[in-house]
Amino acid sequence: MTSTQDACLLSDAFKLVEARTGSASIAAFEINSALRDGRVQSMLRIIDPSGKTDKWMDIDKSTWNQIRIMPPISGRSHPGFRPGHPFASFGNCFVYLLRKELAAVWPASENTEMAAADNRSAKRKGRGGRGGDFDWERCLIEAARWMHHEGVPAKQAELVRYIAEWFGEDCPSDTQLKEHLSPLYLALKTG
């Protein structure tokens, strides 16, 4: 059975491939090619509106002969596409790609590792004093984005674990994470 540990959202995969290729257009072209020839498996995750259950369905590679992933174009949107995202989400369905296949087709390079290190340090605001404060605004935006796509987790610990991974090595303590994430989590949990 597929899980979010094995697969990532197409939008996240797009960002990864864009970082490795250096171009949104090249990333869109390469992902389209990999989906069409079956080098990368795609799945549809259908989330029950109650958030309690979800189903995974494989997407046949021939489907990608009729659907084309477009690079995001700022200020413009394509029919059925959300601005800034290279894919469509249809109601409560989201497209995912297998992580291991992404890593096989687009292996990490030294430049990617440097970009990831730059991104980690960008998750802090100022760099003065004891290393500055974390960028909690970006953290909360990422937490909200994740819960929008994945659903509100049953336990806050799942959200804290995800955000700790998002911060990477330069991560705030669990206590700090809980303190900042609790209001958002409770607001979405209680509706």
Order of alpha helices (4+ residues) and beta strands (2+ residues): beta-alpha-alpha-beta-beta-beta-alpha-alpha-alpha-alpha-alpha
